Amino acid sequence: MSENRLVRVLQRFEDGLLVSILLSMLSLAFAQIVMRNLFNSGMVWSEPLIKILVLWTALLGAMVATRNHNHINIDVLSRFLPPRLHTAQQRLIHAISGIVCMLLAWESLRFVVLEWEEENIAFASVPAWIPELILPIGFFSMAMRYLLHSLHPHKRPVT
Amino acid sequence: MITTLILILMALLGVPLFVVIVSAAIVGFYQAEIDLVAVIIEFYRLAEMPILLAIPLFSFAGYLLSESQAPKRLVAFTEAFLGWAPGGLAMVSILACALLTALTGASGVTIVALGALLYPAMAQAGYKENFNLGLITSAGSLGLLFAPALPLILYAIIAQQLNVGGKPFTLDDMFLAGILPGLLMIVMLVIWSYWKNRHQARTSFSWDKAREAMWQAKWELPLPFIILGGIYSGYFAISEAAAVTALYVLLIEVFVLKEITLKRLPDITRDSMILVGGILIILGVSLASTNVLIDGGIPNKIFAVISAHVTDKLTFLTLLLLFLLLLGAILDIFSALVLMVPLLLPIAIGYGIDPVHFGIIFLATMQLGYFTPPVGMNLFIASYRFNKPVMQLYQATLPFFFILLLSVLIITYWPALSLGLSGR
């Protein structure tokens, strides 16, 4: 499998996961309303599950935003920089972001290990550390993308 | 001090804001000799706020609506009822933009979705180019004071997290508080549009056209009632209203009207979730940085400095307005909320300002920021969309800027406008 193909498969996987999470949140939230109003009951595990899905949405959305250069930033400077400086600026900001995200990935990993040691439960009998794995995975993936962008800065989009 | 300067420099250089904010938190925890895993523990509080579910669901619904033919029907509908008056099409633009922004949560989608319909229609009806451009660009951020716009929800979440005293309030209070100030902005723009175009020929109102437009929009017409009725009556919690809205929009646009094919659904969903990821990650890291701010007693220190010089509420409000206008010109509304509310709200409360009123002032001023030169987001979106130089847009939006600025002044110095409906 070529490198490009691998990247595309990964991207499709991210997108697919994001879509399924949104649809799950939607169905769970709706099911909760129906259960509450018609049967006067609820599913104990659905609320913690929804909260975790929101966390997953945050990280997966942020991962895709990193991929597409869609993170919120103050975009004043890059509009006025000449091309060579623009490239240097892109390298710098992506390197900074990459390093910071790497640090976050490391601290997330420590967080997950702590939770594993404490044997916390997320919902039903799922241990908390399993859904929390999205934290190190998400930050690590963002770190890698930023470092790659830093090595291969993209050209200024034509507007 | 030097750290703060470096952080500001990073932000101005264009480093994503979540990286800047989390760096601030990391430095703060490091200096306080707290284990850096605390940054993640704070971030993880994202998973402890059930209300956040509303953000992805409303964004999803908004993106679906804007990608379907709903904007077209919305324009046809308002035109059938208002198009006959002088300046009628301008009023159509104002109302349509406000409704769509409230539904899509103020993300720049409005100009993209409605601009393509309104701009040519207004040009054809003989509106001057600069009036046309200025109106659509400035109306593109109108409506973010109406439920269920995301900035309103986000403000309530952040303020409640802070727990800084002041009179406690709920999200419902925010929703009620936004109604009259939002209407004031609309009314002032409508009056201006009428005045500028009062000599325009009027067409006659046609019942047939109105009936036809209503029939076309029959599936979307219940939406405002579901959302607003559900929320304002208290029947639905906000995240439940979001779920019902998202499900309803999904069903009608994909399965009933079939304007969005199942094939396009994943792409639209992903695009809406990119926005959500961007907002939530900023919110998450700001939970950590806010913690640093409050542990360091920063808001109290700033309050001490300011209150030594500014003694009365009115002077403070004026300074606040100036500061927010400057801020809005460089920061987008979401980052401004997570960064500045934790800092400013305790100070405002110190001056006896109601937290609900403060929220409305904050959002109304930030709304101006969308088209304040040099970097208001909507200026660039409109420039790109209508293929006009940004300089022309600076000029075109200027009269609208002053009108909305006037409305912001009224909103700021007349608290009852924001607080009257919720009886605070």
Interface residues (C-beta under 8 A of the other chain):
Chain A: D15 G16 L18 V19 L22 M25 L26 A29 F30 Q32 I33 E47 I50 K51 I52 V54 L55 T57 A58 L59 L60 G61 A62 M63 V64 A65 N68 N70 H71 I72 N73 I74 D75 V76 L77 S78 Q89 L92 I93 I96 S97 V100 C101 L103 L104 E107 S108 R110 F111 L114 E132 L135 T159
Chain B: M10 A11 L12 L13 G14 V15 P16 L17 F18 V19 V22 S23 I26 L36 V37 V39 I40 I41 F43 Y44 L46 A47 E48 M49 P50 L52 L53 P56 L57 F60 F236 S239 E240 A242 A243 V244 A246 L247 L250 L265 P266 D267 T269 R270 M273 I274 L275 V276 G277 G278 I279 L280 I281 I282 G284 I330 L331 D332 F334 S335 P374 V375 F380 Y384
